[in-house]
């Protein structure tokens, strides 16, 4: 199983780079995942708006939000979400938010 080194610990990732244990997520880990798994050099305020919304929604409802809710809450258009997260909201944004890989369409 792949791992991500963080503060001397090895965090387990699944075969697609999602955290095996979503409870280990921190914003610092999101930055590491962005660079290591999504080839992003940094996270903008727009990235953080999406990541924090997705994370909060997941913690409250135990599932990833629909993409319409992401767009509505962050005031970003779907095109902008894909520019921020080239692998998409389900794979890229959810991965950086520390969620398990969503089963369906986000």
N, C-alpha and C positions, 0 to 999 in steps of 0.2 A: 504494500500500500504506500503511495507517495506521502511525503511529509513536507512540512514547512517549518523551518527553524525560526523560533521566536524566543528571545531572552533566555537562551540556553535550553529551551524545551523543544521537542519535536511534536508538532501538531499533526495529527493524521488527517489526510485528505482522501476523498474517494478518487476513483480513476479519472474523473472529470475535473478535479481540483476543488471540489466543494469541501468545506470543513466537515469532518466526520462527526464532530461534537459541536453543534451550534452554540452551546453555552460557553465555549472557549473564546468566542468572538470579542474583539475590542476594535476600536477605530484604528489603532496601530496595526492590527492584523489585517484590516481592510486595505490599508496602504500597501502592506507586503503582498497581499493577494492581487492587488491591482497591478503591481509591477511583475510579480512572478507568474501569474496565471492569465492576465489579460493584456500584458504588454503596455500598460499605461504608466507614464512617467510621473503623474501626479493626479490628484483629485481636486477638481474645482468646486466652488460652492454649489454648482448645479449637480455635480456628482453626489455631493454630500446630502443635498435635499432629497434626491431619489433614494440613496442608501438608507438614510435615517427614516424616511417614510416607510420603506419596505420593511425595515427591521422592526419598527414600532408596530406596524400592522400585523406582522408575523407574531410578535410577542403577545399581542392582544387576542388575535383570532386563530393562531396556530396554523395559518396558511398564508401563502403569498397573495398579494393583492392583484386584481385584474389590472391590465395595463391602462385602461380608462381611468381607474382611480389614481394611478400614479400620475398620469397627465393632468388630471383635474386638480389634484392636491398640490403639485409642484408648478403648475402653470407652464409646463413644457409640452411641446407637441411631440407626437410619436417619432417623427423624423429626428428631433433633437435627442430623444432618449437613445435612439440607435447611433447617433453621432457620439454621444457620451460613452455608450457601452456597445462597441461594434459587434460583440457576440450576442447582443440582445438583452432585453430586460429579464427574461427567464434565466438565461445562463449567466450573463455577465453581472447584471445588477444584483440578482439574488445571491450569487456567489460572493460578491464583495460585501453584502449585508450579512453574511454568515448563515444564510438559510440553507436548508437541505435543497437539493435540486427539486424544483416543482414538478409535479406529475403531469399537469396539463398546461394549457395556455395561460400565460400570465397576462 
